[in-house]
Amino acid sequence: MYTVYNFTITLRGAFSVRRKPIERHQTLREKILETIRDAILKGSLKAGEKVSEPELAERFGISRTPIREAFRQLETEGYLTVIPRKGAVVTALSERDVEEYYDIKSVLEGHAARMAAERLTDKDMEKLEAINARLERLADEGDVKNFFRVHNEFHETFIRAAGNEKLLECMSQLMMKINRLRMASLSLPGRMKISVEEHRKIIEAFKTHDGERAYQLVSNTAQIGGQVLLQSMAREEFIKAEKGSGKKVMDM
């Protein structure tokens, strides 16, 4: 019999969930989630590639039940597509996905920033500056994984400060859907350092309680994130096409 601990997930924890293991089954499920996410984000598993249940079961020495649960979670997050009687494959990302998700992000997050500008306290400002200082160090180290985690803390802070629970709910659900896209965007050369500079401007707008300025900065930041990701996707498609035709690919 497994020992059971308290296990609580709140809506606000969608950005930074604090979990305690309730059983070995749950721990393994989380390990599988992390393993597959990392493989997709690093490019070890590519779009359209099948993720094998039997291989994972053998690797972790477990039944397929926690693996299927992990697959359902990853499907919700946009990493996998589960096809009946065929299994799970890595979901392909389209330009339309990027455009539509980032359009929504720019509007909702910008609105949260506008509302937060009127409500953020001095303590909140100090927290935002401390987070951004950590992000600067991580950018210098090239630590994308931890940068992404701390980057979420920055945005979570002002979104919560907006004081709108329904907006927080919408943003939480959206972030879950586009985490893969956001990680890909931040992984592009120079994007982490640019993000730190963008945050500095946002903090200054918050300090002066300039809601419209905060809205424009946050909204533009989201739009630029989507644009650079689209450019990267277009570049990858160009390289594939050139390789397929046998032509020499020049640096772009």
C-alpha positions in Angstrom: 0.0 0.0 0.0 1.3 3.4 -0.9 1.5 6.3 1.6 -0.8 9.1 0.7 0.1 12.8 1.3 -1.9 16.0 1.0 -2.3 16.9 -2.7 -3.7 20.3 -3.6 -3.8 22.1 -7.0 -5.4 25.5 -7.2 -6.2 27.4 -10.4 -3.5 29.9 -9.6 -1.0 27.1 -9.4 -1.3 26.5 -13.1 1.8 28.7 -13.6 3.8 27.3 -10.7 2.1 24.2 -9.2 3.4 22.9 -5.9 2.9 19.2 -5.9 3.5 16.5 -3.3 3.6 12.9 -4.4 0.6 10.9 -3.5 2.0 7.6 -4.6 4.6 6.0 -6.8 2.1 5.9 -9.6 1.8 9.7 -9.6 5.6 10.2 -9.3 6.2 8.0 -12.4 3.5 9.8 -14.3 5.2 13.1 -13.6 8.6 11.6 -14.7 7.1 10.4 -17.9 5.6 13.8 -18.6 8.9 15.5 -18.0 10.8 13.0 -20.2 8.5 13.4 -23.2 8.2 17.2 -22.8 12.0 17.6 -22.7 12.5 15.2 -25.7 10.0 17.3 -27.8 11.4 20.6 -26.8 14.9 19.5 -27.5 13.9 18.1 -30.8 14.8 14.5 -30.0 11.1 13.7 -30.7 10.0 15.5 -33.9 6.5 16.4 -35.2 4.7 13.3 -36.5 7.0 10.9 -34.7 5.2 8.1 -32.7 5.8 7.9 -29.0 5.8 4.2 -28.0 3.9 3.0 -25.0 5.7 -0.4 -24.9 9.1 1.3 -24.9 8.2 3.7 -22.1 6.7 0.8 -20.1 9.9 -1.2 -20.4 12.1 1.8 -19.7 10.3 2.8 -16.5 9.3 -0.7 -15.5 5.7 0.1 -15.1 2.2 -0.7 -16.5 0.8 1.3 -19.4 -1.9 3.0 -17.2 0.3 5.9 -15.9 1.7 6.2 -19.4 -1.7 6.6 -21.0 -2.6 9.2 -18.3 0.5 11.1 -19.1 -0.4 10.9 -22.8 -3.8 12.5 -22.1 -2.2 15.3 -20.2 0.4 15.9 -22.9 -2.4 16.0 -25.5 -4.2 18.6 -23.4 -1.0 20.7 -23.4 -0.6 20.4 -27.1 2.5 18.1 -27.2 0.9 14.9 -28.4 -2.0 13.8 -30.6 -3.6 10.5 -29.5 -5.0 8.6 -32.5 -7.4 5.8 -31.7 -6.0 2.3 -32.4 -2.7 3.9 -33.6 -1.2 5.5 -30.5 0.3 8.9 -29.7 2.4 11.0 -32.1 4.1 14.4 -31.6 1.7 17.1 -32.6 2.8 19.3 -35.5 2.7 23.0 -35.0 1.4 25.2 -37.8 1.9 28.8 -38.5 -1.8 29.3 -37.9 -1.5 27.8 -34.4 1.3 30.3 -33.6 -0.6 33.3 -35.1 -3.9 32.5 -33.3 -2.4 31.6 -29.9 -0.2 34.7 -29.8 -2.9 37.0 -30.9 -5.0 35.8 -27.9 -2.0 36.1 -25.6 -1.2 39.6 -26.6 -4.7 40.8 -25.9 -5.3 38.9 -22.6 -1.9 39.5 -21.2 -1.9 43.1 -22.2 -5.2 43.6 -20.5 -3.9 42.0 -17.3 -0.9 44.3 -17.4 -3.2 47.4 -17.8 -5.2 46.3 -14.7 -2.1 45.3 -12.7 -0.5 48.8 -13.2 -3.1 50.2 -10.9 -2.8 47.5 -8.3 0.9 46.5 -8.0 2.4 47.4 -4.7 6.0 48.4 -3.9 6.6 44.9 -2.7 5.3 43.5 -6.0 7.7 45.9 -7.8 10.6 44.6 -5.7 9.6 41.0 -6.5 9.4 41.7 -10.3 12.9 43.4 -10.2 14.3 40.4 -8.2 12.8 37.9 -10.7 14.2 39.9 -13.7 17.7 40.0 -12.1 17.5 36.2 -11.8 16.4 36.0 -15.4 19.4 38.1 -16.5 21.8 35.7 -14.8 20.1 32.7 -16.4 20.3 34.4 -19.8 24.0 34.9 -19.3 24.4 31.2 -18.4 22.2 30.1 -21.4 19.9 28.1 -19.1 16.7 28.0 -21.1 14.9 25.5 -19.0 15.2 27.5 -15.7 14.8 30.8 -17.6 11.5 29.5 -18.8 10.4 28.6 -15.3 11.4 31.9 -13.7 10.0 33.8 -16.7 6.6 32.3 -15.8 7.0 33.7 -12.3 7.4 37.2 -13.7 4.2 37.0 -15.7 2.3 35.2 -13.0 3.1 38.0 -10.6 1.4 40.8 -12.6 -1.4 38.6 -13.9 -2.4 37.7 -10.4 -2.1 41.4 -9.4 -4.7 42.3 -12.0 -7.3 40.9 -9.5 -9.5 39.2 -12.1 -10.0 35.5 -11.3 -11.7 34.7 -14.6 -8.8 36.4 -16.5 -6.3 34.4 -14.5 -8.3 31.2 -15.4 -8.2 32.1 -19.1 -4.5 32.9 -19.0 -3.7 29.7 -17.1 -5.5 27.6 -19.7 -3.8 29.4 -22.5 -0.3 29.1 -21.0 -0.8 25.4 -20.7 -1.7 25.2 -24.4 1.3 27.3 -25.6 4.1 26.4 -23.2 5.7 24.4 -26.0 5.6 27.5 -28.3 6.9 29.8 -25.6 9.8 27.5 -24.8 10.7 27.3 -28.5 10.5 31.1 -28.8 12.8 31.7 -25.8 15.2 29.1 -27.1 16.0 31.2 -30.2 19.4 33.0 -30.2 19.3 36.2 -28.2 15.7 35.9 -27.1 16.4 35.5 -23.4 18.4 38.7 -23.2 15.8 40.6 -25.2 13.1 39.3 -22.8 15.1 40.7 -19.8 15.2 44.1 -21.5 11.5 44.0 -22.3 10.8 43.2 -18.7 12.8 46.3 -17.5 10.5 48.5 -19.6 7.4 46.8 -18.3 8.5 47.3 -14.7 9.1 51.0 -15.4 5.6 51.3 -16.7 4.3 49.6 -13.6 6.2 51.9 -11.3 4.5 54.9 -12.9 1.2 53.1 -12.8 0.9 53.8 -16.6 -1.7 51.2 -17.6 -1.8 52.0 -21.3 2.0 51.9 -21.6 2.0 48.6 -19.7 -0.6 47.3 -22.1 1.3 48.3 -25.2 4.6 46.9 -23.9 3.2 43.5 -22.8 1.0 43.2 -25.9 3.9 44.0 -28.3 6.2 41.6 -26.4 3.7 38.8 -27.0 3.3 39.7 -30.7 7.1 39.8 -31.2 7.5 36.5 -29.5 5.1 35.0 -32.0 6.7 36.7 -35.0 10.2 35.5 -34.3 8.9 32.0 -33.8 7.1 32.2 -37.2 10.4 33.4 -38.8 12.2 30.5 -37.2 9.6 28.0 -38.5 9.8 29.5 -42.0 13.6 29.2 -41.9 13.4 25.6 -40.9 11.0 24.8 -43.7 13.3 26.6 -46.2 16.3 24.5 -45.1 14.3 21.3 -45.4 13.1 22.3 -48.9 16.6 23.1 -50.0 18.0 19.9 -48.6 15.3 18.0 -50.3 16.1 19.5 -53.6 19.8 18.8 -53.2 20.8 22.5 -53.3 23.4 23.9 -50.9 21.8 25.8 -48.0 23.4 29.2 -47.3 23.3 30.8 -43.9 20.5 33.2 -43.5 
